[in-house]
Amino acid sequence: MDEIRIENVAEANVEDLCRVCLPQDEHDPDWMIGVEEKKQWAAEMLPRWGSFAKVAYQGADPVGMMQYRPIPEERIVYIDCIYVPPAKGLRKGIATRLFSALMSDVRKPMAWFDDERPLALVVNTFEGGAHGQYTAREFFTGKGFRQVGEDPDHLYYPLQPGFVYRPIDKRDAECIRRSEDMGRVLIIRGPNGCPATYPFFLKKMEKYIREIDPEVPIRWIDSSQEPGELSKRNARVGDCIVNARLVKCFVLDKESFQKEVQALLKVG
Ligand SMILES: CC(C)(COP(=O)(O)OP(=O)(O)OC[C@H]1O[C@@H](n2cnc3c(N)ncnc32)[C@H](O)[C@@H]1OP(=O)(O)O)[C@@H](O)C(=O)NCCC(=O)NCCS
């Protein structure tokens, strides 16, 4: 059996990065939209940050990936995602190889931080594991990550002795309420780092909202087509806005999500 090897993402293998998380034999058009949105996002990330992800290969086959980016103002490396598809073979050390490759990068001075070493790795995980997969939280805590505050999914790994991570809250304002958004729902899509955002998360939002209110108008906004519509609301890709207010519950917690939407639909 071929050895696992890790490659930094570059123009030549960006397609692998964008497709490796696809469910096997997935040809659903919504997933293809998700892949295209990820490709648009990756095309912006590469010139901006240089390599921002690692892809694991077994022979020519992509078998896992990890993506991350710098937050220069905090001198941290933020991990956006780690994923090894169940079909590619779990518990074979693929994720550990990806993580070790990142660790060896971040222990050295990095151009991202003016040739300084970063202070920490930071990640926000969610319950995304399935079919015998470990959750990202289990994986990262197993690698020595600690909780940042109250939230068990917000984790960091100090890279310098004694460093304690205290995040800057970057979402300076709540979503800006617009009178034209009263009595309707907005779902924000567009280029982003996860091919599941459109087909899995956002389409689920639409479905769960339709289950509780078959009539409410739902408007999809594509950030790449109408960026002004996001900035005037302080919105971002992945947001769901109901009656001019941002839904805070995660869509995979269906009961809480629907409860929150129902409550927001009632407010005037
Ligand atoms: C977490 C994940 C990346 C691990 O991938 P993997 O290649 O199977 O992991 P590894 O083989 O490197 O195993 C890492 C460690 O986890 C342990 N582990 C992995 N899966 C496990 C499982 N299902 N049960 C128990 N232990 C498990 C391994 O034993 C190993 O422990 P060790 O370091 O003490 O030996 C993979 O399961 C996954 O993609 N899960 C979903 C993650 C997710 O939701 N991502 C999106 C949000 S960021």
The ligand as an SDF file (V2000), in Angstrom:
LIG
                    3D

 48 50  0  0  0  0  0  0  0  0999 V2000
  -11.0040   13.8950   13.2100 C   0  0  0  0  0  0  0  0  0  0  0  0
  -10.4920   13.2390   11.9420 C   0  0  0  0  0  0  0  0  0  0  0  0
   -9.8550   14.3270   11.0800 C   0  0  0  0  0  0  0  0  0  0  0  0
   -9.4670   12.1820   12.3450 C   0  0  0  0  0  0  0  0  0  0  0  0
   -8.9140   11.6260   11.1630 O   0  0  0  0  0  0  0  0  0  0  0  0
   -8.0330   10.2660   11.2080 P   0  0  0  0  0  0  0  0  0  0  0  0
   -7.1410   10.2840   10.0210 O   0  0  0  0  0  0  0  0  0  0  0  0
   -8.9430    9.1390   11.3780 O   0  0  0  0  0  0  0  0  0  0  0  0
   -7.1820   10.5030   12.5480 O   0  0  0  0  0  0  0  0  0  0  0  0
   -5.8520    9.7400   12.9600 P   0  0  0  0  0  0  0  0  0  0  0  0
   -5.8410    8.3910   12.3330 O   0  0  0  0  0  0  0  0  0  0  0  0
   -4.6860   10.6220   12.7140 O   0  0  0  0  0  0  0  0  0  0  0  0
   -6.0840    9.5880   14.5080 O   0  0  0  0  0  0  0  0  0  0  0  0
   -5.7860   10.6500   15.4280 C   0  0  0  0  0  0  0  0  0  0  0  0
   -6.0350   10.1590   16.8400 C   0  0  0  0  0  0  0  0  0  0  0  0
   -7.4250   10.0520   17.0210 O   0  0  0  0  0  0  0  0  0  0  0  0
   -7.7890    8.7410   17.3970 C   0  0  0  0  0  0  0  0  0  0  0  0
   -9.0450    8.4590   16.7180 N   0  0  0  0  0  0  0  0  0  0  0  0
   -9.3860    8.7960   15.4610 C   0  0  0  0  0  0  0  0  0  0  0  0
  -10.6340    8.4040   15.2000 N   0  0  0  0  0  0  0  0  0  0  0  0
  -11.0830    7.8160   16.3280 C   0  0  0  0  0  0  0  0  0  0  0  0
  -12.3050    7.2080   16.7020 C   0  0  0  0  0  0  0  0  0  0  0  0
  -13.3270    7.1360   15.8330 N   0  0  0  0  0  0  0  0  0  0  0  0
  -12.4390    6.7020   17.9520 N   0  0  0  0  0  0  0  0  0  0  0  0
  -11.4290    6.7770   18.8190 C   0  0  0  0  0  0  0  0  0  0  0  0
  -10.2260    7.3280   18.5270 N   0  0  0  0  0  0  0  0  0  0  0  0
  -10.0680    7.8390   17.3020 C   0  0  0  0  0  0  0  0  0  0  0  0
   -6.6650    7.8690   16.8970 C   0  0  0  0  0  0  0  0  0  0  0  0
   -6.5930    6.6890   17.6190 O   0  0  0  0  0  0  0  0  0  0  0  0
   -5.4710    8.7720   17.1200 C   0  0  0  0  0  0  0  0  0  0  0  0
   -5.0930    8.7550   18.4770 O   0  0  0  0  0  0  0  0  0  0  0  0
   -3.5290    8.7820   18.8710 P   0  0  0  0  0  0  0  0  0  0  0  0
   -2.9970   10.0750   18.2820 O   0  0  0  0  0  0  0  0  0  0  0  0
   -3.5800    8.7840   20.3710 O   0  0  0  0  0  0  0  0  0  0  0  0
   -2.9530    7.5790   18.2340 O   0  0  0  0  0  0  0  0  0  0  0  0
  -11.6320   12.5560   11.1110 C   0  0  0  0  0  0  0  0  0  0  0  0
  -12.2610   11.5710   11.9100 O   0  0  0  0  0  0  0  0  0  0  0  0
  -12.6640   13.5360   10.6500 C   0  0  0  0  0  0  0  0  0  0  0  0
  -12.5470   14.0740    9.5390 O   0  0  0  0  0  0  0  0  0  0  0  0
  -13.6950   13.8330   11.4740 N   0  0  0  0  0  0  0  0  0  0  0  0
  -14.6530   14.8810   11.1640 C   0  0  0  0  0  0  0  0  0  0  0  0
  -14.0160   16.2070   11.4920 C   0  0  0  0  0  0  0  0  0  0  0  0
  -14.9130   17.3800   11.2080 C   0  0  0  0  0  0  0  0  0  0  0  0
  -16.0470   17.4220   11.6000 O   0  0  0  0  0  0  0  0  0  0  0  0
  -14.3530   18.3810   10.4810 N   0  0  0  0  0  0  0  0  0  0  0  0
  -15.1070   19.5600   10.1770 C   0  0  0  0  0  0  0  0  0  0  0  0
  -15.0260   20.5860   11.2760 C   0  0  0  0  0  0  0  0  0  0  0  0
  -13.4020   21.2540   11.6070 S   0  0  0  0  0  0  0  0  0  0  0  0
  1  2  1  0
  2  3  1  0
  2  4  1  0
  2 36  1  0
  4  5  1  0
  5  6  1  0
  6  7  2  0
  6  8  1  0
  6  9  1  0
  9 10  1  0
 10 11  2  0
 10 12  1  0
 10 13  1  0
 13 14  1  0
 14 15  1  0
 15 16  1  0
 15 30  1  0
 16 17  1  0
 17 18  1  0
 17 28  1  0
 18 19  1  0
 18 27  1  0
 19 20  2  0
 20 21  1  0
 21 22  1  0
 21 27  2  0
 22 23  1  0
 22 24  2  0
 24 25  1  0
 25 26  2  0
 26 27  1  0
 28 29  1  0
 28 30  1  0
 30 31  1  0
 31 32  1  0
 32 33  2  0
 32 34  1  0
 32 35  1  0
 36 37  1  0
 36 38  1  0
 38 39  2  0
 38 40  1  0
 40 41  1  0
 41 42  1  0
 42 43  1  0
 43 44  2  0
 43 45  1  0
 45 46  1  0
 46 47  1  0
 47 48  1  0
M  END
$$$$
